[in-house]
């Protein structure tokens, strides 16, 4: 049973991004069924992501106060109910409500699952464990459009049935014995420490300038290379597949070289690769650069998680939730900030986030403490 619960803990990392992105490929079918346009149906993405990112700022702290076991199980139960409400939604306005509730519920699983993982993993193998968790997150993000598209071939509502079933199973299985961390007296200010906020800002910048640029790569694939929707989808998938493959090796590397070095390597390489993806005149070069950027993204993502878990403090779950909140806020804001810039000067829309990533991340990333990670 303990092994099953450990597997369920990792599977929880898959469910979050999967549930968020499962609507991506079925927006036309969803829109037709609900009597709205595809762009209007796309609001179901924002309805999930923004409450998820905002609530995650405090969810880790609240979950630690209420107890990790209880909070995660309740969150899964809410996720199940919200998913079933999506199945029967008669209109877009109705659908947006349970989608927002799904995002809120997921905000109470991701940071607590990471904190639970850290509590049952020896420090010497923490990077490897975080890499495995991140690989499953990447797998959820990458496979969600495919599964959603397949469901839409029959009925788009089936995708939410599948999500509900998985969440119900995970809630029944629960967390591994020994994962519970006592935290009744934890406070949000214990999580909003300067070093935590600095790591969170690196996550904000790193994910906004890498994972958050999918839409720009899609724009350029159409404008510069004339790719159709299926070809663009395959191009974008390269980022996720490379991230899945690289996440665990990146975690192993972090156990040897430390979280800060991993983040700085990921930021430097990521800046070069983003610039190349946005300027290369050959499709094969741009595609290879974007896929390799998925590896750099894991260096940052796994690195910031390892760095915040390496900090000493009474509210690790809260610290993780702050960092994850800033990470997803960066991803959510990237389209808002960079789409107008792309319309004026496409190359600049890639170069500016790349330069910021290369120059700002090394300044913000705290130096490691000798007792928490290699120097």
C-alpha positions in Angstrom: 0.0 0.0 0.0 2.9 2.4 0.8 4.3 1.9 -2.7 0.9 2.5 -4.3 0.6 5.7 -2.3 4.0 6.8 -3.5 3.0 6.2 -7.1 -0.2 8.1 -6.5 1.8 11.0 -5.1 3.8 11.2 -8.4 0.6 10.7 -10.4 -0.8 13.8 -8.8 1.9 15.8 -10.5 0.6 14.5 -13.8 -3.1 15.3 -13.1 -2.6 19.1 -12.5 -1.2 20.2 -15.9 -3.2 17.5 -17.7 -6.5 18.8 -16.3 -5.6 22.3 -17.1 -4.5 21.7 -20.7 -7.0 18.9 -21.7 -9.3 21.5 -23.4 -6.6 22.9 -25.7 -7.2 20.6 -28.7 -11.0 20.4 -28.3 -11.9 24.0 -28.3 -13.7 24.0 -31.7 -15.8 21.0 -30.7 -16.5 22.5 -27.3 -17.4 25.8 -28.9 -19.8 24.3 -31.4 -21.6 22.2 -28.8 -22.0 25.2 -26.5 -22.9 27.7 -29.2 -19.8 29.9 -29.0 -16.7 30.6 -31.1 -13.4 28.8 -30.5 -11.7 32.0 -29.1 -14.6 32.3 -26.6 -14.2 28.6 -25.6 -10.5 29.3 -25.0 -11.5 31.3 -21.9 -11.8 27.9 -20.2 -8.0 27.9 -20.1 -7.7 31.2 -18.3 -10.6 30.2 -16.0 -8.5 27.4 -14.8 -5.0 29.0 -14.8 -5.6 32.3 -13.1 -7.4 31.0 -10.0 -4.8 28.2 -9.8 -1.9 30.6 -9.9 -3.4 33.2 -7.5 -4.7 30.8 -4.9 -1.4 28.9 -4.9 0.2 31.9 -3.2 -1.5 30.8 0.1 -2.6 27.2 -0.5 0.6 25.7 0.8 0.3 27.6 4.1 -3.4 26.8 4.5 -2.8 23.1 3.6 -0.1 22.8 6.2 -2.4 24.3 8.9 -5.2 22.0 8.0 -3.1 18.9 7.6 -1.6 17.6 4.3 -3.5 14.3 4.2 -6.9 15.9 4.8 -6.3 18.9 2.5 -5.1 16.8 -0.5 -8.0 14.4 -0.2 -10.6 17.2 0.1 -8.9 18.9 -2.9 -9.2 15.7 -5.0 -12.9 15.4 -4.0 -13.6 19.0 -5.0 -11.8 18.3 -8.3 -14.0 15.3 -9.0 -17.2 17.2 -8.3 -16.0 20.1 -10.5 -15.0 17.8 -13.3 -18.4 16.1 -13.3 -20.0 19.6 -13.4 -18.0 20.2 -16.5 -19.4 17.0 -18.0 -23.0 18.3 -17.7 -22.3 22.0 -18.4 -25.1 23.3 -20.7 -23.4 26.6 -21.6 -20.0 28.3 -21.6 -20.9 30.6 -18.7 -21.8 27.5 -16.6 -18.6 25.7 -17.7 -16.3 28.5 -16.6 -17.4 28.1 -13.0 -16.3 24.4 -12.5 -13.2 25.1 -14.5 -12.2 27.8 -12.0 -13.0 25.4 -9.2 -10.8 22.8 -10.8 -7.9 25.3 -10.8 -8.6 26.2 -7.1 -8.5 22.5 -6.2 -5.3 21.9 -8.0 -3.7 24.8 -6.2 -4.2 22.7 -3.0 -2.5 19.6 -4.4 0.7 20.6 -6.2 2.6 22.3 -3.4 1.5 19.8 -0.8 2.5 16.9 -3.0 5.9 18.4 -3.5 6.3 19.0 0.3 5.2 15.4 1.0 7.7 14.1 -1.6 10.5 16.0 0.2 9.5 14.7 3.6 9.8 11.0 2.5 12.9 11.4 0.3 16.5 11.4 1.6 18.3 14.7 0.8 20.9 12.9 -1.3 18.2 11.8 -3.7 15.8 14.7 -3.6 16.9 16.1 -7.0 16.1 12.7 -8.6 12.7 12.5 -6.9 11.9 16.1 -8.0 13.0 15.3 -11.5 10.7 12.3 -11.7 7.8 14.5 -10.4 8.6 17.2 -12.9 8.8 14.6 -15.7 5.2 13.5 -14.9 4.1 17.2 -14.8 5.6 17.6 -18.3 4.0 14.4 -19.4 0.6 15.7 -18.3 1.1 19.0 -20.1 2.3 17.2 -23.2 -0.3 14.5 -23.5 -3.3 16.6 -22.5 -4.0 18.1 -25.9 -3.7 14.6 -27.5 -6.1 13.0 -25.1 -8.5 15.9 -25.3 -8.4 15.7 -29.1 -9.1 12.0 -29.1 -12.0 12.5 -26.7 -13.4 15.2 -28.9 -13.6 12.7 -31.8 -16.4 11.1 -29.8 -17.6 13.7 -27.3 -15.4 16.3 -25.6 -17.2 15.8 -22.3 -15.6 12.4 -22.0 -12.2 14.1 -21.3 -13.7 15.4 -18.0 -15.1 12.0 -17.1 -11.5 10.6 -17.4 -10.1 13.5 -15.3 -12.8 12.9 -12.6 -12.0 9.1 -12.5 -8.3 9.7 -12.0 -8.8 12.3 -9.3 -11.2 10.0 -7.5 -8.6 7.2 -7.5 -5.9 9.4 -6.3 -8.0 10.8 -3.5 -9.0 7.3 -2.3 -5.3 6.1 -2.3 -4.0 9.1 -0.4 -0.5 10.0 0.5 2.3 7.8 1.7 2.8 7.1 5.4 5.4 9.5 6.8 4.5 12.3 4.4 2.5 14.2 6.9 4.3 17.4 8.1 2.9 19.1 11.2 2.3 22.8 10.6 -0.7 24.1 12.6 1.1 27.3 13.6 2.6 28.1 10.2 2.0 31.6 8.8 2.2 33.0 5.3 4.9 35.5 6.3 7.1 32.5 7.1 6.9 31.6 3.4 7.3 35.1 2.1 10.9 35.3 3.0 13.3 37.3 0.8 15.1 34.1 -0.4 11.9 32.4 -1.2 10.6 35.4 -3.1 13.8 35.6 -5.0 13.6 32.0 -6.1 10.0 32.6 -7.0 10.9 35.5 -9.2 13.4 33.2 -11.0 10.6 30.7 -11.5 8.4 33.6 -12.8 11.0 34.7 -15.3 12.2 31.2 -16.2 8.8 29.7 -17.0 7.5 32.9 -18.6 10.5 33.0 -20.9 10.5 29.3 -21.7 7.3 27.3 -21.1 5.2 30.5 -21.5 6.5 31.1 -25.1 4.7 28.2 -26.8 2.3 30.7 -28.3 5.1 32.8 -29.8 6.7 29.7 -31.4 3.3 28.8 -32.9 3.0 32.3 -34.3 6.4 32.2 -35.9 5.9 28.6 -37.2 2.9 29.9 -39.2 4.4 33.3 -40.2 7.9 32.3 -41.0 7.6 28.7 -42.1 3.9 28.4 -43.2 3.1 25.4 -41.0 -0.4 24.2 -40.6 -2.1 23.4 -37.2 -1.0 19.7 -37.1 2.6 20.6 -38.0 2.6 23.4 -35.4 1.3 21.0 -32.8 4.1 18.6 -33.5 6.7 21.4 -33.3 5.4 22.5 -29.9 5.3 18.9 -28.6 9.1 18.7 -29.0 9.5 21.0 -25.9 7.4 18.8 -23.7 8.9 15.5 -24.9 12.4 16.7 -24.4 11.4 17.9 -20.9 9.9 14.5 -20.0 13.1 12.7 -21.1 15.4 15.2 -19.4 13.7 15.8 -16.1 15.0 12.8 -14.2 18.6 13.1 -15.5 18.4 16.8 -14.6 17.3 15.8 -11.1 20.3 13.4 -10.8 22.6 16.2 -11.9 21.2 18.5 -9.2 22.0 16.0 -6.5 25.7 16.4 -7.7 26.1 20.0 -8.7 23.4 21.7 -6.6 20.2 23.6 -7.5 21.7 27.0 -8.1 24.1 25.8 -10.7 21.3 23.9 -12.4 19.2 27.0 -12.6 22.0 29.1 -14.0 22.9 26.6 -16.6 19.3 26.2 -17.6 18.8 30.0 -17.8 21.9 30.6 -19.9 21.2 27.8 -22.3 17.5 28.6 -22.4 18.3 32.2 -23.3 20.4 31.1 -26.3 17.9 28.5 -27.4 14.9 30.9 -27.2 16.8 33.4 -29.3 17.7 30.7 -31.8 14.1 29.5 -32.0 12.9 33.1 -32.6 15.5 34.0 -35.3 16.7 30.8 -37.1 15.9 30.9 -40.8 15.8 27.1 -41.1 12.8 25.2 -39.7 14.9 22.3 -38.6 17.1 24.6 -36.5 14.2 26.4 -34.9 12.5 23.1 -34.1 15.7 21.6 -32.6 16.3 24.7 -30.6 12.7 24.7 -29.2 13.0 21.0 -28.2 16.3 21.6 -26.5 14.7 24.5 -24.6 12.5 21.9 -22.9 15.7 20.5 -21.3 16.8 24.0 -20.2 13.3 24.6 -18.8 13.6 21.5 -16.6 17.0 22.7 -15.3 15.2 25.8 -14.1 12.0 24.2 -12.9 13.5 21.3 -11.0 16.3 23.5 -9.8 14.0 26.1 -8.2 12.0 23.4 -6.5 15.1 21.8 -5.1 16.4 25.2 -4.0 13.3 26.1 -2.0 13.1 22.7 -0.4 16.8 23.1 0.6 16.0 26.2 2.6 15.4 25.8 6.3 12.1 27.0 7.6 8.9 26.0 9.4 6.6 26.5 6.3 8.1 24.5 3.4 4.7 23.9 1.9 3.9 27.6 1.9 7.3 28.4 0.4 6.7 25.9 -2.4 3.3 27.4 -3.1 4.7 30.9 -3.3 7.3 29.7 -5.9 4.8 27.8 -7.9 2.3 30.7 -7.8 5.0 33.0 -9.3 6.0 30.3 -11.8 2.5 30.0 -13.3 1.9 33.7 -13.1 4.8 34.1 -15.4 3.3 31.6 -17.8 -0.1 33.3 -17.7 1.3 36.9 -18.2 3.6 36.0 -21.1 0.9 36.1 -23.8 -0.5 39.3 -22.4 2.9 41.1 -22.4 4.5 39.6 -25.5 1.7 39.3 -28.1 1.6 43.1 -28.7 5.4 43.2 -29.0 5.3 40.3 -31.5 2.9 42.3 -33.6 5.3 45.2 -33.8 8.7 43.3 -34.0 8.6 39.5 -33.9 12.3 39.0 -33.2 12.3 41.4 -30.3 9.5 39.4 -28.6 11.9 36.5 -28.4 15.1 38.4 -27.6 13.8 40.5 -24.7 12.7 37.5 -22.5 15.9 35.7 -23.5 18.1 38.6 -22.4 16.2 39.0 -19.1 16.5 35.3 -18.4 20.2 35.3 -18.9 21.0 38.5 -17.0 18.4 38.6 -14.2 18.3 34.9 -13.1 21.9 34.8 -11.9 21.4 38.0 -9.8 18.1 36.8 -8.2 19.1 33.2 -7.5 20.3 33.0 -3.8 23.6 31.4 -3.2 23.4 27.9 -1.6 24.0 27.3 2.0 26.8 24.8 2.7 24.5 22.5 4.8 21.7 22.3 2.2 23.3 21.6 -1.1 26.7 21.3 -2.9 28.5 24.6 -3.5 
